[in-house]
Amino acid sequence: MGRHEKLVARFERIPVDFSWEELCRPLAGFGFKKVGGAGSRYKFVRAETNRVVCLHRPHPGNIVKNYALRQVLEVLKQDGLIE
């Protein structure tokens, strides 16, 4: 199992200590490009399907909230990228 697969497996468990950088890597691996927004808002766009995921970068800490991880997981499941 490679790094991408290990990180995706960790992401699927919705850990309480998942960082912003850890979230950006699997999204990039699935073809999402990070687009800056206003302030801490970011969009991740997948050109193949025109799917957009909007997220707030956590601050002042770096840990992504559980509800945001669940939203991203649902999008990845809907697109068939994760079972």
Backbone hydrogen bonds in HBPLUS format (Angstrom, degrees):
<---DONOR---> <-ACCEPTOR-->    atom                        ^
c    i                          cat <-CA-CA->   ^        H-A-AA   ^      H-
h    n   atom  resd res      DA  || num        DHA   H-A  angle D-A-AA Bond
n    s   type  num  typ     dist DA aas  dist angle  dist       angle   num
A0006-LYS N   A0002-GLY O   3.01 MM   4  6.23 157.9  2.06 151.9 158.5     1
A0007-LEU N   A0003-ARG O   2.89 MM   4  6.10 159.3  1.93 153.7 159.2     2
A0008-VAL N   A0004-HIS O   2.90 MM   4  6.12 155.8  1.96 151.0 158.0     3
A0009-ALA N   A0005-GLU O   2.92 MM   4  6.08 156.6  1.97 144.9 151.4     4
A0010-ARG N   A0006-LYS O   3.00 MM   4  6.23 153.6  2.07 143.4 150.4     5
A0011-PHE N   A0007-LEU O   2.89 MM   4  6.08 156.3  1.94 144.3 151.3     6
A0012-GLU N   A0008-VAL O   2.90 MM   4  6.14 153.3  1.97 151.0 157.3     7
A0013-ARG N   A0010-ARG O   3.17 MM   3  5.45 142.3  2.32 103.2 113.6     8
A0014-ILE N   A0011-PHE O   2.95 MM   3  5.35 163.1  1.98 117.2 121.9     9
A0064-VAL N   A0018-PHE O   2.88 MM  46  5.95 162.6  1.91 166.5 170.3    10
A0023-LEU N   A0019-SER O   3.08 MM   4  6.41 139.7  2.25 142.9 153.9    11
A0020-TRP N   A0062-ASN O   2.96 MM  42  5.82 137.9  2.14 161.8 173.5    12
A0023-LEU N   A0020-TRP O   3.11 MM   3  5.13 126.2  2.41  95.0 108.9    13
A0024-CYS N   A0020-TRP O   2.97 MM   4  6.29 152.1  2.05 150.4 158.2    14
A0025-ARG N   A0021-GLU O   3.21 MM   4  6.40 154.0  2.28 148.7 153.5    15
A0027-LEU N   A0023-LEU O   3.46 MM   4  6.57 162.5  2.49 146.9 151.8    16
A0028-ALA N   A0024-CYS O   2.97 MM   4  6.13 157.2  2.02 149.8 155.9    17
A0029-GLY N   A0025-ARG O   2.96 MM   4  6.19 149.7  2.05 145.2 154.4    18
A0030-PHE N   A0026-PRO O   2.97 MM   4  6.26 130.0  2.23 142.0 154.3    19
A0030-PHE N   A0027-LEU O   3.14 MM   3  5.15 136.0  2.34  95.4 107.4    20
A0032-PHE N   A0027-LEU O   2.92 MM   5  5.32 160.8  1.96 149.9 144.6    21
A0031-GLY N   A0028-ALA O   3.04 MM   3  5.09 161.0  2.08 105.9 110.6    22
A0033-LYS N   A0045-VAL O   2.78 MM  12  5.22 160.7  1.82 137.3 140.9    23
A0045-VAL N   A0033-LYS O   2.92 MM  12  5.22 160.2  1.96 144.8 145.0    24
A0035-VAL N   A0043-LYS O   2.67 MM   8  5.10 163.7  1.70 167.3 168.7    25
A0043-LYS N   A0035-VAL O   2.94 MM   8  5.10 173.6  1.95 155.7 157.8    26
A0037-GLY N   A0041-ARG O   2.97 MM   4  5.02 116.9  2.38 165.7 153.4    27
A0041-ARG N   A0038-ALA O   3.12 MM   3  5.51 166.5  2.14 130.1 132.0    28
A0057-ARG N   A0040-SER O   2.66 MM  17  5.07 171.2  1.67 152.4 154.5    29
A0042-TYR N   A0055-LEU O   2.80 MM  13  5.41 163.8  1.82 168.8 171.8    30
A0055-LEU N   A0042-TYR O   2.89 MM  13  5.41 168.5  1.91 160.7 164.5    31
A0044-PHE N   A0053-VAL O   2.81 MM   9  5.06 152.1  1.89 143.8 153.3    32
A0053-VAL N   A0044-PHE O   2.88 MM   9  5.06 156.0  1.94 143.6 151.7    33
A0046-ARG N   A0051-ARG O   2.91 MM   5  5.26 161.7  1.94 154.9 160.6    34
A0050-ASN N   A0046-ARG O   2.77 MM   4  5.41 124.9  2.07 150.3 167.5    35
A0068-ALA N   A0065-LYS O   3.16 MM   3  5.47 126.7  2.46 103.6 116.3    36
A0069-LEU N   A0065-LYS O   3.22 MM   4  6.61 155.1  2.28 149.4 156.5    37
A0070-ARG N   A0066-ASN O   2.95 MM   4  6.22 158.1  2.00 153.2 159.0    38
A0071-GLN N   A0067-TYR O   3.03 MM   4  6.23 150.0  2.13 139.7 147.5    39
A0072-VAL N   A0068-ALA O   3.03 MM   4  6.29 163.2  2.06 151.6 155.1    40
A0073-LEU N   A0069-LEU O   2.91 MM   4  6.08 161.3  1.95 149.1 154.9    41
A0074-GLU N   A0070-ARG O   2.98 MM   4  6.15 155.7  2.04 144.8 150.7    42
A0075-VAL N   A0071-GLN O   3.10 MM   4  6.40 155.9  2.16 147.2 153.3    43
A0076-LEU N   A0072-VAL O   2.97 MM   4  6.24 162.9  2.00 155.7 160.1    44
A0077-LYS N   A0073-LEU O   2.95 MM   4  6.17 148.8  2.05 146.5 155.3    45
A0078-GLN N   A0074-GLU O   2.90 MM   4  6.10 158.7  1.94 149.2 155.0    46
A0079-ASP N   A0075-VAL O   3.00 MM   4  6.22 150.4  2.09 148.1 155.6    47
A0081-LEU N   A0076-LEU O   2.90 MM   5  5.22 146.7  2.01 167.8 165.7    48
A0080-GLY N   A0077-LYS O   3.05 MM   3  5.03 154.8  2.12 101.5 109.3    49
